Amino acid sequence: MIELNDVHKAFGNNRVLRGVNLTIPKGTSMVIIGGSGTGKSVALKCVLGLVTPDSGTITLDGQDVTQGDRDAFLARFGMLFQGGALFDSLPVWQNVAFRLLRGSLKRPKAEAREIAIEKLRRVGLKPDVADKFPAELSGGMQKRVGLARAIAAEPEIIFFDEPTTGLDPIMSGVINELIREIVVEMGATAMTITHDMTSVRAIADNVAMLHEGVIKWTGPVGQMDASGDPYLDQFIHGRAEGPIEAVR
């Protein structure tokens, strides 16, 4: 579904991506791990076309992501943002139905509201939440609203950017279970970036370790603990000693 081939990206003298090669098969959940500043978010933005690589290719279903109808391309994606990124001036249902109220996916308002309430129910929120504003919700509820919005337009591909950041362990577990269930139900292709190893084990089919702009290891999540790769081993066990230098 998604393929990155020798992708490079620099910002001035800062070489962020240094030849990333990664394949994400259709209908699978890929989780990209790595320390802060290793290029995870830049790789995701390159796939979305928000950042243009300096060299290399990125294809979606065999088509170059920089070519073709931009609106049609973006309509295939859903996104759960790290901070929720809800519009505080809109009620919850309009946040969830945001893409269904405008552009090429536009639906009648009543239909968009019905879909929003159904998606809220899917993530465990009652219909009475629909007319509340984001500020009236807890952090965990806001994250669930963000997840409902990500799936509202039935996307083929869903991106999850640090989906459990700022949540307590119990709510993190709830969000991880919801993500796994929804991705499987929808048959969607998922790409997640996270530091949270509990999330990795809960939602990944495959894992890729990004360090210093290259993929150091990739493989099934079940092979992660016995990979033999020193970078991956240090990261997943949180060791201070190893080839990854801790910034002091």
C-alpha positions in Angstrom: 0.0 0.0 0.0 2.8 2.5 1.0 6.4 2.2 -0.1 9.3 4.5 0.7 12.4 4.0 -1.4 15.7 5.7 -0.5 13.9 8.8 0.8 16.1 11.7 1.9 15.1 15.0 3.5 17.2 17.8 4.9 16.4 21.1 6.4 19.5 23.3 5.8 22.4 21.4 7.3 20.1 19.1 9.3 19.9 15.8 7.4 16.7 14.3 8.9 16.0 11.4 6.5 19.1 9.7 5.1 17.8 7.0 2.8 14.6 5.5 4.4 13.4 2.3 2.9 10.1 0.9 4.2 7.1 -1.1 2.8 3.7 -1.2 4.5 1.5 -4.0 3.1 -2.2 -3.3 2.5 -4.4 -4.0 5.5 -1.5 -4.1 8.0 -0.5 -2.0 11.0 3.0 -0.6 10.9 4.4 1.1 14.0 7.5 3.3 13.6 9.6 3.7 16.8 12.7 5.7 17.6 13.9 8.5 19.8 12.9 12.2 19.6 14.3 13.9 16.5 15.0 10.8 14.5 12.7 11.7 11.7 9.4 9.8 12.4 7.2 12.8 12.0 9.0 14.0 8.9 8.6 10.6 7.3 4.9 10.7 8.0 4.6 14.2 6.6 6.5 13.1 3.4 3.9 10.3 2.9 1.1 12.8 3.3 2.8 15.2 0.8 3.1 17.9 3.4 6.8 17.8 3.0 8.6 17.0 -0.3 11.6 14.7 -0.1 14.8 15.9 -1.6 15.3 12.6 -3.3 13.8 9.1 -3.4 10.2 8.0 -4.1 7.1 7.4 -2.0 4.2 5.5 -3.6 0.7 4.8 -2.6 -0.8 1.8 -4.4 2.0 2.2 -6.9 1.3 5.9 -7.6 3.7 8.7 -6.7 2.3 10.6 -3.8 3.4 13.9 -5.3 1.4 13.4 -8.5 -2.4 13.4 -9.3 -5.5 14.9 -7.7 -4.5 16.2 -4.2 -8.0 16.2 -2.8 -8.7 12.7 -4.0 -5.4 11.6 -2.5 -6.0 13.1 0.9 -9.6 11.7 1.0 -8.0 8.3 1.4 -6.4 9.2 4.7 -7.6 9.6 8.3 -5.4 11.1 11.0 -5.4 11.0 14.8 -3.2 13.9 15.9 -0.9 13.8 18.9 -2.6 16.6 20.8 -6.1 15.7 19.6 -6.2 18.9 17.5 -9.9 19.4 18.0 -11.5 22.8 17.0 -12.5 24.3 20.3 -15.1 26.6 18.7 -17.0 23.7 17.2 -19.2 21.2 19.1 -18.0 17.6 19.2 -20.2 16.3 16.4 -19.0 19.0 14.0 -15.4 18.1 14.9 -16.1 14.4 14.1 -18.0 15.3 10.9 -15.5 18.0 9.8 -14.6 16.4 6.5 -18.2 15.4 5.8 -19.4 19.0 6.0 -17.2 20.4 3.3 -15.2 19.5 0.2 -15.5 16.5 -2.0 -16.8 14.3 0.8 -19.6 16.7 1.7 -22.9 15.2 3.0 -26.2 16.8 4.1 -25.9 18.2 7.6 -28.4 15.8 9.2 -26.6 12.8 7.6 -23.2 14.1 8.7 -24.5 14.4 12.3 -25.9 10.9 12.2 -22.5 9.5 11.0 -20.7 11.5 13.7 -23.0 10.1 16.5 -22.5 6.6 15.2 -18.7 7.0 15.1 -18.8 8.5 18.7 -20.7 5.4 19.8 -18.0 3.2 18.1 -15.3 4.8 20.3 -17.4 4.4 23.5 -19.0 7.9 23.7 -22.7 8.5 24.3 -24.8 10.6 21.9 -25.1 13.4 24.5 -21.4 14.1 24.0 -22.2 15.3 20.4 -23.4 18.8 21.4 -20.7 19.4 24.0 -17.5 21.4 23.3 -14.0 19.9 23.5 -13.2 22.0 26.6 -16.0 20.2 28.5 -14.3 16.8 27.9 -11.5 14.9 29.7 -8.2 14.3 27.9 -9.2 10.6 27.2 -12.6 11.7 25.8 -11.0 14.2 23.6 -8.6 11.5 22.3 -11.6 9.3 21.5 -13.3 12.2 19.7 -10.1 12.6 17.6 -10.3 8.8 16.8 -13.9 9.1 15.8 -13.0 12.0 13.5 -10.1 9.9 12.0 -12.5 7.2 10.9 -15.6 9.3 10.1 -15.0 9.2 6.3 -14.1 5.5 6.2 -10.5 6.0 5.1 -8.3 3.3 3.6 -5.2 4.5 5.5 -5.1 5.9 9.1 -2.1 7.6 10.7 -1.7 7.7 14.4 0.7 10.3 15.8 1.7 9.4 19.4 -1.9 8.2 20.1 -1.5 7.7 23.9 0.6 10.8 24.7 -0.7 12.5 27.9 -3.0 9.7 28.9 -2.9 7.6 32.1 -2.1 3.9 31.7 -5.7 2.7 31.8 -6.9 5.2 29.2 -3.9 4.4 27.1 -4.9 0.7 27.2 -8.5 1.7 26.1 -7.2 3.8 23.2 -4.8 1.0 22.1 -7.6 -1.6 22.1 -9.9 0.8 20.2 -7.2 1.4 17.6 -6.6 -2.3 17.1 -10.3 -3.2 16.9 -11.1 -0.4 14.4 -8.1 -1.0 12.1 -9.0 -4.7 11.9 -12.8 -4.0 11.5 -12.2 -1.5 8.7 -9.4 -3.5 7.0 -7.5 -0.3 7.0 -3.8 0.2 6.5 -2.3 1.9 9.6 0.9 3.8 10.2 1.7 4.8 13.8 4.6 6.7 15.3 5.1 6.3 19.0 7.6 6.0 21.9 5.1 3.9 23.9 6.2 0.3 23.8 2.9 -0.9 25.3 1.2 0.7 22.3 3.6 -1.0 20.0 2.8 -4.5 21.3 -0.9 -3.8 21.4 -1.5 -2.4 17.9 1.5 -3.4 15.6 1.6 -6.1 13.0 5.1 -4.9 12.0 7.6 -2.6 13.6 10.3 -0.3 12.1 13.1 1.2 14.1 14.1 4.6 12.8 17.5 6.0 14.0 19.6 8.8 12.6 17.4 9.0 9.4 17.5 5.3 8.4 15.5 2.2 9.2 17.8 0.1 11.5 15.4 -2.9 11.7 12.0 -3.8 10.5 10.0 -7.0 11.0 6.9 -8.6 12.7 6.2 -7.4 16.2 6.6 -11.0 17.4 10.2 -11.0 16.3 11.1 -7.7 18.0 12.4 -9.0 21.3 14.7 -11.5 19.6 15.9 -9.3 16.8 19.5 -9.2 17.8 19.7 -5.6 16.7 21.5 -3.5 19.3 19.7 -0.3 18.5 16.2 -1.9 18.7 17.2 -3.9 21.8 18.4 -0.8 23.7 15.3 1.2 22.7 12.6 -1.3 23.6 14.2 -2.1 27.0 15.0 1.6 27.8 18.7 1.1 28.5 21.0 4.0 29.0 23.9 2.1 27.7 24.2 1.1 24.0 24.8 2.4 20.5 22.1 5.1 21.0 23.6 8.0 22.8 21.4 9.7 25.4 21.4 13.5 25.1 22.5 14.8 28.5 
